[in-house]
Amino acid sequence: MFSRAWGSALVVKALGRSVSYILMAKRLTSIWARVSTIQVTSLKNGYFLVRFSSGIDYERAVTDDPWMVGDNYLTVHPWTKDFNPYEYEISSTLVWARLLEIPIHYFHPVVVMKIGQRIGKLIRVVQATSTGARTDYARVCVQVDLTKPLLSKFSLHGKKYFIQYEGLEIFV
């Protein structure tokens, strides 16, 4: 029977390279166990199961920043009773994307949001980007589809600009 406790569980995997149980448990505890405790279990094929005793911590893990262990993004998905670590296909993840060398007059929240939506599902624009406080690059959080090639550049008013994905060098 699907118990209520399993409804607050996530399946997690590091993209790029395998991460040890000790490192993963330590890192996840430090970033996710804010209100209460979490239980990390090592599964097969590089996956981890994380059970939350706090709904607040669970929601934060699902909706907040792209999470990383070292230089590796974590894929974070709700656990289901049919989860099989050998058959599960990672199809998307949240990432930080940098819009390189765009002119200062494009550092308007609406413009940056539209560019971010070209990359993937826009999650957030970094405040320093939207206010124009930092102009060496614009930074957005997007959900990207890993089954498709990542967008490496975009055009704006006839000029090409490049995109750099933080921590995803192996996929670009």
Secondary structure, 3 states (H helix, E strand, C coil): CCCHHHHHEEEEEECCCCCCHHHHHHHHHHHHCCCCCEEEEECCCCEEEEEECCHHHHHHHHHCCCCEECCEEEEEEECCCCCCCCCCCCCEEEEEEEEECCCHHHCCHHHHHHHHHHHCEEEEECHHHHHCCCCCEEEEEEEEECCCCCCCEEEECCEEEEEEECCCCCCC
